Amino acid sequence: MRCDLNPMLHLDNGFDLRPAGPEDAAKIAYWMAQPHIQRWWQQDWPEERWAQDLSSQAAGEHSIPCVAAVDSEDFGYVELYRVRHDRLAEYYPSDEHDWGVHVAIGEVTRIGRGLGRRLLRALADALLGTDPDCRRVVAEPDIDNTQSVRAFAAAGFVSQGELQLPEKTALLMVRTRTVEA
């Protein structure tokens, strides 16, 4: 099941989420080249490669690339994905309906202000609210990315332990329906 984002998903806390397309490639390429993102994502690709990647994601069943905005200003890149279609499913006892999230706040003026935790909470609330079969929203930040781990924890995600992925040691962070708002 794909999450319907056409044309825009309004989230709590004033966030908007829209599908990212090739027209967003320049902005996303710029964000991914920022040192605070490049270190963890390692996807500081040229605009052309991002345009191809966004088109490929949009045509597939694996993930939904999105642009996040607040106060009508685009500030970050989000990927929503079904864990069952992702290699992450091999690393923990996933459920068929688990959603995964990847978030990168690209606008430097927006980092370090609690925006990440608010966005993560809003994303998890929206996914759990629109998909009655989903019991968990998961993420796997690098264990050394303390800012990301703190943001997930502040958004109600609970650590379920370390995962040794090919490119990193990650912390499995899980948000369930039982978290209080």
N, CA and C atoms as a LAMMPS dump frame, in Angstrom:
ITEM: TIMESTEP
0
ITEM: NUMBER OF ATOMS
543
ITEM: BOX BOUNDS ff ff ff
-5.0000000000000000e+02 5.0000000000000000e+02
-5.0000000000000000e+02 5.0000000000000000e+02
-5.0000000000000000e+02 5.0000000000000000e+02
ITEM: ATOMS id mol type element x y z
1 1 1 N 0.834 -1.181 0
2 1 2 C 0 0 0
3 1 3 C 0.879 1.244 0
4 2 1 N 0.601 2.138 -0.892
5 2 2 C 1.355 3.388 -0.958
6 2 3 C 0.619 4.442 -0.164
7 3 1 N 1.354 5.342 0.432
8 3 2 C 0.774 6.443 1.181
9 3 3 C 0.389 7.531 0.178
10 4 1 N -0.874 7.902 0.121
11 4 2 C -1.337 8.884 -0.85
12 4 3 C -0.886 10.279 -0.441
13 5 1 N 0.003 10.857 -1.232
14 5 2 C 0.517 12.19 -0.946
15 5 3 C 0.133 13.173 -2.045
16 6 1 N -0.837 12.835 -2.84
17 6 2 C -1.165 13.711 -3.961
18 6 3 C -2.245 14.689 -3.59
19 7 1 N -1.991 15.979 -3.715
20 7 2 C -0.684 16.553 -4.017
21 7 3 C 0.118 16.833 -2.763
22 8 1 N -0.546 16.858 -1.589
23 8 2 C 0.144 17.275 -0.372
24 8 3 C -0.493 16.579 0.825
25 9 1 N 0.339 16.179 1.753
26 9 2 C -0.131 15.628 3.014
27 9 3 C 0.139 16.669 4.081
28 10 1 N -0.902 17.151 4.728
29 10 2 C -0.736 18.111 5.816
30 10 3 C -0.537 17.325 7.107
31 11 1 N 0.556 17.605 7.772
32 11 2 C 0.892 16.923 9.008
33 11 3 C 0.626 17.844 10.192
34 12 1 N 0.616 17.27 11.382
35 12 2 C 0.515 18.078 12.59
36 12 3 C 1.723 19 12.693
37 13 1 N 1.628 19.969 13.575
38 13 2 C 2.718 20.922 13.845
39 13 3 C 3.049 21.819 12.664
40 14 1 N 2.091 21.979 11.706
41 14 2 C 2.287 22.903 10.593
42 14 3 C 3.158 22.408 9.46
43 15 1 N 3.448 21.13 9.417
44 15 2 C 4.281 20.575 8.35
45 15 3 C 3.436 20.167 7.155
46 16 1 N 4.025 20.285 5.986
47 16 2 C 3.445 19.761 4.755
48 16 3 C 4.462 18.825 4.133
49 17 1 N 3.96 17.8 3.466
50 17 2 C 4.801 16.816 2.805
51 17 3 C 4.233 16.617 1.417
52 18 1 N 5.09 16.703 0.421
53 18 2 C 4.648 16.473 -0.954
54 18 3 C 5.621 15.537 -1.647
55 19 1 N 5.132 14.796 -2.64
56 19 2 C 6.037 13.917 -3.376
57 19 3 C 7.143 14.727 -4.047
58 20 1 N 8.355 14.224 -3.994
59 20 2 C 9.494 14.862 -4.663
60 20 3 C 9.605 14.287 -6.065
61 21 1 N 9.885 15.155 -7.012
62 21 2 C 10.07 14.728 -8.393
63 21 3 C 11.357 15.286 -8.949
64 22 1 N 11.634 15.004 -10.217
65 22 2 C 12.859 15.499 -10.844
66 22 3 C 13.034 17.013 -10.741
67 23 1 N 11.923 17.737 -10.664
68 23 2 C 12.002 19.2 -10.528
69 23 3 C 12.605 19.628 -9.19
70 24 1 N 12.684 18.712 -8.231
71 24 2 C 13.272 18.99 -6.919
72 24 3 C 14.733 18.564 -6.827
73 25 1 N 15.266 18.003 -7.896
74 25 2 C 16.604 17.411 -7.86
75 25 3 C 17.69 18.414 -7.474
76 26 1 N 17.625 19.625 -7.993
77 26 2 C 18.67 20.618 -7.679
78 26 3 C 18.667 20.946 -6.19
79 27 1 N 17.487 21.145 -5.638
80 27 2 C 17.358 21.476 -4.22
81 27 3 C 17.862 20.318 -3.353
82 28 1 N 17.456 19.104 -3.69
83 28 2 C 17.863 17.938 -2.9
84 28 3 C 19.362 17.698 -3.033
85 29 1 N 19.904 17.869 -4.239
86 29 2 C 21.355 17.719 -4.429
87 29 3 C 22.101 18.734 -3.564
88 30 1 N 21.597 19.949 -3.499
89 30 2 C 22.218 20.976 -2.657
90 30 3 C 22.177 20.56 -1.184
91 31 1 N 21.002 20.115 -0.732
92 31 2 C 20.88 19.693 0.662
93 31 3 C 21.828 18.537 0.979
94 32 1 N 21.882 17.553 0.097
95 32 2 C 22.7 16.365 0.356
96 32 3 C 24.201 16.662 0.358
97 33 1 N 24.583 17.793 -0.217
98 33 2 C 25.992 18.192 -0.214
99 33 3 C 26.383 18.953 1.052
100 34 1 N 25.4 19.3 1.878
101 34 2 C 25.695 19.999 3.131
102 34 3 C 26.442 19.036 4.062
103 35 1 N 27.522 19.496 4.706
104 35 2 C 28.341 18.587 5.536
105 35 3 C 27.543 17.831 6.599
106 36 1 N 26.537 18.463 7.215
107 36 2 C 25.786 17.78 8.279
108 36 3 C 24.907 16.654 7.729
109 37 1 N 24.658 16.628 6.435
110 37 2 C 23.897 15.533 5.812
111 37 3 C 24.842 14.576 5.101
112 38 1 N 25.768 15.104 4.342
113 38 2 C 26.659 14.27 3.536
114 38 3 C 27.366 13.219 4.379
115 39 1 N 27.76 13.588 5.57
116 39 2 C 28.472 12.652 6.447
117 39 3 C 27.665 11.386 6.709
118 40 1 N 26.355 11.528 6.863
119 40 2 C 25.519 10.391 7.241
120 40 3 C 24.844 9.73 6.038
121 41 1 N 24.466 10.492 5.042
122 41 2 C 23.757 9.947 3.884
123 41 3 C 24.71 9.491 2.789
124 42 1 N 25.83 10.178 2.633
125 42 2 C 26.801 9.859 1.586
126 42 3 C 26.14 9.763 0.21
127 43 1 N 25.233 10.719 -0.052
128 43 2 C 24.544 10.78 -1.34
129 43 3 C 24.645 12.194 -1.915
130 44 1 N 25.833 12.758 -1.866
131 44 2 C 26.041 14.091 -2.436
132 44 3 C 26.265 13.94 -3.941
133 45 1 N 25.202 13.498 -4.587
134 45 2 C 25.203 13.223 -6.017
135 45 3 C 24.91 14.497 -6.803
136 46 1 N 25.284 14.516 -8.076
137 46 2 C 24.91 15.656 -8.916
138 46 3 C 23.388 15.666 -9.158
139 47 1 N 22.907 16.824 -9.569
140 47 2 C 21.474 17.013 -9.806
141 47 3 C 20.91 15.95 -10.753
142 48 1 N 21.639 15.606 -11.795
143 48 2 C 21.143 14.637 -12.781
144 48 3 C 20.899 13.277 -12.141
145 49 1 N 21.809 12.861 -11.273
146 49 2 C 21.62 11.557 -10.622
147 49 3 C 20.434 11.602 -9.672
148 50 1 N 20.243 12.733 -8.973
149 50 2 C 19.068 12.851 -8.104
150 50 3 C 17.781 12.823 -8.913
151 51 1 N 17.773 13.473 -10.066
152 51 2 C 16.573 13.458 -10.919
153 51 3 C 16.236 12.02 -11.312
154 52 1 N 17.252 11.248 -11.684
155 52 2 C 17.032 9.839 -12.035
156 52 3 C 16.542 9.039 -10.838
157 53 1 N 17.168 9.252 -9.684
158 53 2 C 16.798 8.511 -8.481
159 53 3 C 15.356 8.816 -8.064
160 54 1 N 14.98 10.08 -8.102
161 54 2 C 13.615 10.454 -7.723
162 54 3 C 12.6 9.851 -8.675
163 55 1 N 12.892 9.848 -9.966
164 55 2 C 11.996 9.233 -10.95
165 55 3 C 11.881 7.735 -10.714
166 56 1 N 13.004 7.107 -10.443
167 56 2 C 13.027 5.665 -10.194
168 56 3 C 12.221 5.313 -8.938
169 57 1 N 12.421 6.084 -7.869
170 57 2 C 11.654 5.82 -6.649
171 57 3 C 10.151 5.99 -6.888
172 58 1 N 9.787 7.053 -7.584
173 58 2 C 8.371 7.324 -7.832
174 58 3 C 7.708 6.229 -8.659
175 59 1 N 8.489 5.58 -9.521
176 59 2 C 7.944 4.532 -10.384
177 59 3 C 7.914 3.164 -9.7
178 60 1 N 8.59 3.038 -8.564
179 60 2 C 8.7 1.734 -7.911
180 60 3 C 7.746 1.569 -6.744
181 61 1 N 7.919 0.472 -6.055
182 61 2 C 7.095 0.15 -4.887
183 61 3 C 7.87 0.242 -3.586
184 62 1 N 9.163 0.577 -3.659
185 62 2 C 10.009 0.532 -2.476
186 62 3 C 9.829 1.741 -1.57
187 63 1 N 9.933 2.944 -2.124
188 63 2 C 9.922 4.124 -1.262
189 63 3 C 9.23 5.296 -1.949
190 64 1 N 8.863 6.259 -1.125
191 64 2 C 8.214 7.478 -1.596
192 64 3 C 9.115 8.649 -1.203
193 65 1 N 9.772 9.277 -2.188
194 65 2 C 10.601 10.431 -1.872
195 65 3 C 9.71 11.665 -1.706
196 66 1 N 10.014 12.487 -0.705
197 66 2 C 9.169 13.641 -0.395
198 66 3 C 10.012 14.858 -0.05
199 67 1 N 9.393 16.016 -0.194
200 67 2 C 9.966 17.271 0.284
201 67 3 C 9.094 17.737 1.442
202 68 1 N 9.734 18.064 2.546
203 68 2 C 9.026 18.556 3.732
204 68 3 C 9.111 20.073 3.763
205 69 1 N 8.006 20.695 4.185
206 69 2 C 7.955 22.15 4.307
207 69 3 C 7.305 22.511 5.632
208 70 1 N 7.667 23.681 6.121
209 70 2 C 7.02 24.265 7.29
210 70 3 C 6.911 25.758 7.01
211 71 1 N 5.798 26.34 7.379
212 71 2 C 5.572 27.763 7.093
213 71 3 C 5.782 28.065 5.61
214 72 1 N 5.336 27.14 4.757
215 72 2 C 5.429 27.268 3.291
216 72 3 C 6.859 27.319 2.764
217 73 1 N 7.833 26.89 3.556
218 73 2 C 9.233 26.868 3.124
219 73 3 C 9.756 25.428 3.121
220 74 1 N 10.207 24.973 1.943
221 74 2 C 10.832 23.653 1.852
222 74 3 C 12.111 23.664 2.68
223 75 1 N 12.297 22.61 3.479
224 75 2 C 13.491 22.57 4.323
225 75 3 C 14.153 21.215 4.39
226 76 1 N 13.505 20.155 3.891
227 76 2 C 14.116 18.848 4.056
228 76 3 C 13.606 17.784 3.118
229 77 1 N 14.358 16.715 3.089
230 77 2 C 14.068 15.556 2.253
231 77 3 C 13.656 14.4 3.16
232 78 1 N 12.593 13.704 2.749
233 78 2 C 12.058 12.579 3.52
234 78 3 C 11.84 11.406 2.569
235 79 1 N 12.204 10.22 3.022
236 79 2 C 11.827 9.005 2.305
237 79 3 C 10.961 8.168 3.232
238 80 1 N 9.809 7.792 2.738
239 80 2 C 8.919 6.865 3.437
240 80 3 C 9.022 5.541 2.691
241 81 1 N 9.133 4.448 3.42
242 81 2 C 9.271 3.171 2.733
243 81 3 C 8.632 2.045 3.536
244 82 1 N 8.165 1.042 2.799
245 82 2 C 7.676 -0.18 3.424
246 82 3 C 8.888 -1.045 3.724
247 83 1 N 9.064 -1.372 4.985
248 83 2 C 10.228 -2.156 5.4
249 83 3 C 10.26 -3.494 4.667
250 84 1 N 9.112 -4.08 4.387
251 84 2 C 9.095 -5.392 3.726
252 84 3 C 9.752 -5.35 2.344
253 85 1 N 9.843 -4.174 1.725
254 85 2 C 10.494 -4.027 0.421
255 85 3 C 11.954 -3.577 0.566
256 86 1 N 12.43 -3.456 1.775
257 86 2 C 13.758 -2.906 2.037
258 86 3 C 14.651 -3.977 2.66
259 87 1 N 15.946 -3.835 2.474
260 87 2 C 16.88 -4.795 3.093
261 87 3 C 16.806 -4.761 4.608
262 88 1 N 16.306 -3.672 5.187
263 88 2 C 16.187 -3.577 6.642
264 88 3 C 15.362 -4.736 7.206
265 89 1 N 14.423 -5.244 6.432
266 89 2 C 13.576 -6.36 6.88
267 89 3 C 14.396 -7.597 7.255
268 90 1 N 15.598 -7.694 6.712
269 90 2 C 16.465 -8.84 7.01
270 90 3 C 17.167 -8.711 8.361
271 91 1 N 17.093 -7.534 8.984
272 91 2 C 17.891 -7.261 10.174
273 91 3 C 17.103 -7.202 11.476
274 92 1 N 15.785 -7.284 11.4
275 92 2 C 14.978 -7.326 12.613
276 92 3 C 13.668 -8.033 12.272
277 93 1 N 12.929 -8.508 13.271
278 93 2 C 11.674 -9.209 12.995
279 93 3 C 10.577 -8.217 12.577
280 94 1 N 10.626 -7.831 11.326
281 94 2 C 9.7 -6.82 10.816
282 94 3 C 8.307 -7.406 10.599
283 95 1 N 7.36 -6.496 10.584
284 95 2 C 5.974 -6.834 10.299
285 95 3 C 5.67 -6.397 8.874
286 96 1 N 4.766 -7.058 8.225
287 96 2 C 4.409 -6.744 6.842
288 96 3 C 3.999 -5.282 6.648
289 97 1 N 3.452 -4.669 7.674
290 97 2 C 2.912 -3.317 7.554
291 97 3 C 3.791 -2.229 8.176
292 98 1 N 5.011 -2.573 8.589
293 98 2 C 5.915 -1.561 9.146
294 98 3 C 6.281 -0.524 8.08
295 99 1 N 6.275 0.735 8.472
296 99 2 C 6.777 1.825 7.642
297 99 3 C 8.139 2.23 8.174
298 100 1 N 9.034 2.636 7.283
299 100 2 C 10.324 3.185 7.651
300 100 3 C 10.418 4.629 7.198
301 101 1 N 11.252 5.402 7.896
302 101 2 C 11.451 6.806 7.529
303 101 3 C 12.935 7.147 7.516
304 102 1 N 13.3 7.967 6.537
305 102 2 C 14.617 8.608 6.476
306 102 3 C 14.351 10.098 6.371
307 103 1 N 15.05 10.9 7.147
308 103 2 C 14.828 12.35 7.157
309 103 3 C 16.167 13.075 7.111
310 104 1 N 16.232 14.094 6.259
311 104 2 C 17.411 14.963 6.181
312 104 3 C 16.93 16.408 6.153
313 105 1 N 17.291 17.168 7.168
314 105 2 C 16.946 18.588 7.193
315 105 3 C 18.063 19.333 6.474
316 106 1 N 17.755 19.815 5.279
317 106 2 C 18.762 20.397 4.42
318 106 3 C 19.062 21.856 4.655
319 107 1 N 18.062 22.603 5.082
320 107 2 C 18.275 24.035 5.297
321 107 3 C 19.026 24.245 6.609
322 108 1 N 20.242 24.718 6.51
323 108 2 C 21.121 24.866 7.668
324 108 3 C 20.499 25.763 8.737
325 109 1 N 19.737 26.759 8.341
326 109 2 C 19.114 27.666 9.312
327 109 3 C 18.032 26.973 10.123
328 110 1 N 17.624 25.771 9.709
329 110 2 C 16.549 25.043 10.401
330 110 3 C 17.058 23.94 11.324
331 111 1 N 18.367 23.686 11.352
332 111 2 C 18.859 22.592 12.204
333 111 3 C 19.134 23.107 13.616
334 112 1 N 19.062 22.176 14.572
335 112 2 C 19.364 22.506 15.964
336 112 3 C 18.272 23.284 16.669
337 113 1 N 17.05 23.249 16.134
338 113 2 C 15.941 24.019 16.719
339 113 3 C 14.739 23.15 17.087
340 114 1 N 14.93 21.833 17.112
341 114 2 C 13.834 20.932 17.465
342 114 3 C 12.908 20.602 16.308
343 115 1 N 13.225 21.093 15.12
344 115 2 C 12.381 20.844 13.955
345 115 3 C 12.352 19.359 13.602
346 116 1 N 13.503 18.693 13.697
347 116 2 C 13.589 17.271 13.361
348 116 3 C 12.677 16.421 14.219
349 117 1 N 12.722 16.625 15.526
350 117 2 C 11.87 15.804 16.413
351 117 3 C 10.4 16.074 16.149
352 118 1 N 10.047 17.341 15.899
353 118 2 C 8.638 17.669 15.607
354 118 3 C 8.189 17.045 14.292
355 119 1 N 9.065 17.095 13.281
356 119 2 C 8.73 16.472 11.997
357 119 3 C 8.608 14.961 12.145
358 120 1 N 9.542 14.333 12.849
359 120 2 C 9.491 12.878 13.029
360 120 3 C 8.219 12.449 13.749
361 121 1 N 7.828 13.19 14.77
362 121 2 C 6.583 12.879 15.478
363 121 3 C 5.388 13.022 14.539
364 122 1 N 5.356 14.096 13.761
365 122 2 C 4.252 14.331 12.832
366 122 3 C 4.196 13.248 11.749
367 123 1 N 5.359 12.846 11.234
368 123 2 C 5.399 11.779 10.232
369 123 3 C 4.874 10.469 10.798
370 124 1 N 5.369 10.09 11.975
371 124 2 C 4.925 8.836 12.591
372 124 3 C 3.428 8.881 12.885
373 125 1 N 2.958 9.995 13.423
374 125 2 C 1.522 10.125 13.701
375 125 3 C 0.705 9.962 12.421
376 126 1 N 1.156 10.589 11.33
377 126 2 C 0.432 10.522 10.063
378 126 3 C 0.43 9.105 9.493
379 127 1 N 1.584 8.438 9.523
380 127 2 C 1.645 7.074 8.991
381 127 3 C 0.773 6.124 9.808
382 128 1 N 0.867 6.216 11.123
383 128 2 C 0.045 5.355 11.983
384 128 3 C -1.444 5.707 11.848
385 129 1 N -1.733 6.971 11.624
386 129 2 C -3.124 7.408 11.503
387 129 3 C -3.779 7.058 10.178
388 130 1 N -3 7.022 9.1
389 130 2 C -3.589 6.743 7.787
390 130 3 C -3.54 5.271 7.409
391 131 1 N -2.747 4.483 8.106
392 131 2 C -2.615 3.056 7.793
393 131 3 C -2.999 2.243 9.03
394 132 1 N -4.258 1.819 9.115
395 132 2 C -4.704 1.104 10.315
396 132 3 C -3.989 -0.225 10.554
397 133 1 N -3.363 -0.791 9.521
398 133 2 C -2.642 -2.053 9.695
399 133 3 C -1.219 -1.859 10.204
400 134 1 N -0.732 -0.641 10.153
401 134 2 C 0.631 -0.355 10.609
402 134 3 C 0.65 -0.223 12.127
403 135 1 N 1.528 -0.994 12.762
404 135 2 C 1.693 -0.912 14.213
405 135 3 C 2.981 -0.225 14.605
406 136 1 N 3.935 -0.104 13.622
407 136 2 C 5.244 0.463 13.935
408 136 3 C 5.774 1.307 12.776
409 137 1 N 6.429 2.371 13.167
410 137 2 C 7.229 3.168 12.236
411 137 3 C 8.666 3.041 12.745
412 138 1 N 9.583 2.74 11.839
413 138 2 C 10.957 2.449 12.253
414 138 3 C 11.959 3.348 11.532
415 139 1 N 13.131 3.429 12.12
416 139 2 C 14.255 4.14 11.521
417 139 3 C 15.528 3.459 11.971
418 140 1 N 16.603 3.714 11.237
419 140 2 C 17.884 3.089 11.578
420 140 3 C 19.021 4.094 11.445
421 141 1 N 19.005 5.135 12.302
422 141 2 C 20.102 6.1 12.231
423 141 3 C 21.433 5.478 12.652
424 142 1 N 22.495 6.019 12.103
425 142 2 C 23.841 5.609 12.499
426 142 3 C 23.973 5.838 14.005
427 143 1 N 24.52 4.87 14.703
428 143 2 C 24.64 4.956 16.155
429 143 3 C 25.487 6.158 16.582
430 144 1 N 26.393 6.62 15.719
431 144 2 C 27.232 7.774 16.04
432 144 3 C 26.574 9.11 15.713
433 145 1 N 25.421 9.078 15.057
434 145 2 C 24.707 10.307 14.714
435 145 3 C 23.823 10.694 15.903
436 146 1 N 24.464 11.236 16.93
437 146 2 C 23.76 11.503 18.189
438 146 3 C 22.621 12.5 18.025
439 147 1 N 22.75 13.487 17.137
440 147 2 C 21.656 14.44 16.93
441 147 3 C 20.426 13.723 16.388
442 148 1 N 20.62 12.839 15.433
443 148 2 C 19.502 12.101 14.854
444 148 3 C 18.877 11.161 15.888
445 149 1 N 19.71 10.442 16.597
446 149 2 C 19.202 9.512 17.618
447 149 3 C 18.387 10.276 18.665
448 150 1 N 18.889 11.426 19.109
449 150 2 C 18.153 12.243 20.088
450 150 3 C 16.824 12.735 19.525
451 151 1 N 16.821 13.136 18.248
452 151 2 C 15.579 13.611 17.627
453 151 3 C 14.539 12.493 17.558
454 152 1 N 14.969 11.298 17.161
455 152 2 C 14.033 10.169 17.12
456 152 3 C 13.505 9.866 18.517
457 153 1 N 14.378 9.84 19.506
458 153 2 C 13.938 9.559 20.881
459 153 3 C 12.95 10.626 21.366
460 154 1 N 13.222 11.889 21.078
461 154 2 C 12.329 12.968 21.501
462 154 3 C 10.984 12.9 20.787
463 155 1 N 10.946 12.233 19.617
464 155 2 C 9.702 12.077 18.861
465 155 3 C 8.933 10.823 19.26
466 156 1 N 9.406 10.13 20.296
467 156 2 C 8.69 8.953 20.781
468 156 3 C 9.186 7.63 20.237
469 157 1 N 10.275 7.641 19.475
470 157 2 C 10.861 6.395 18.982
471 157 3 C 11.719 5.812 20.108
472 158 1 N 11.666 4.505 20.266
473 158 2 C 12.388 3.82 21.335
474 158 3 C 13.454 2.921 20.716
475 159 1 N 14.641 2.962 21.289
476 159 2 C 15.735 2.125 20.802
477 159 3 C 15.423 0.651 21.045
478 160 1 N 15.628 -0.149 20.001
479 160 2 C 15.44 -1.595 20.096
480 160 3 C 16.77 -2.332 19.936
481 161 1 N 17.874 -1.579 20.011
482 161 2 C 19.186 -2.2 19.941
483 161 3 C 19.929 -1.883 18.657
484 162 1 N 21.169 -2.331 18.623
485 162 2 C 22.044 -2.065 17.487
486 162 3 C 21.799 -3.065 16.365
487 163 1 N 22.011 -2.568 15.143
488 163 2 C 21.97 -3.403 13.943
489 163 3 C 23.272 -3.186 13.198
490 164 1 N 23.926 -4.257 12.803
491 164 2 C 25.141 -4.126 12.005
492 164 3 C 24.758 -4.22 10.534
493 165 1 N 24.647 -3.053 9.891
494 165 2 C 24.351 -2.985 8.468
495 165 3 C 25.68 -2.937 7.713
496 166 1 N 25.676 -3.228 6.424
497 166 2 C 26.952 -3.253 5.687
498 166 3 C 27.745 -1.952 5.778
499 167 1 N 27.067 -0.793 5.787
500 167 2 C 27.774 0.486 5.756
501 167 3 C 27.83 1.199 7.094
502 168 1 N 27.169 0.653 8.12
503 168 2 C 27.148 1.359 9.404
504 168 3 C 26.645 0.456 10.513
505 169 1 N 26.947 0.891 11.74
506 169 2 C 26.275 0.316 12.901
507 169 3 C 25.123 1.256 13.194
508 170 1 N 23.919 0.722 13.131
509 170 2 C 22.718 1.539 13.28
510 170 3 C 22.036 1.218 14.597
511 171 1 N 21.182 2.119 14.989
512 171 2 C 20.323 1.906 16.138
513 171 3 C 18.907 1.759 15.601
514 172 1 N 18.283 0.625 15.853
515 172 2 C 16.901 0.438 15.426
516 172 3 C 16.009 1.242 16.368
517 173 1 N 15.319 2.231 15.811
518 173 2 C 14.426 3.098 16.579
519 173 3 C 12.998 2.805 16.124
520 174 1 N 12.099 2.568 17.082
521 174 2 C 10.744 2.145 16.763
522 174 3 C 9.725 3.027 17.466
523 175 1 N 8.756 3.477 16.717
524 175 2 C 7.637 4.252 17.274
525 175 3 C 6.385 3.4 17.074
526 176 1 N 5.652 3.179 18.149
527 176 2 C 4.424 2.374 18.077
528 176 3 C 3.215 3.247 18.346
529 177 1 N 2.057 2.666 18.187
530 177 2 C 0.794 3.385 18.427
531 177 3 C 0.612 3.758 19.892
532 178 1 N 1.305 3.093 20.785
533 178 2 C 1.068 3.297 22.215
534 178 3 C 1.764 4.526 22.787
535 179 1 N 2.579 5.217 21.98
536 179 2 C 3.297 6.399 22.467
537 179 3 C 2.315 7.535 22.707
538 180 1 N 2.454 8.182 23.852
539 180 2 C 1.604 9.335 24.155
540 180 3 C 2.117 10.57 23.422
541 181 1 N 1.202 11.378 22.957
542 181 2 C 1.577 12.58 22.184
543 181 3 C 2.146 13.657 23.02
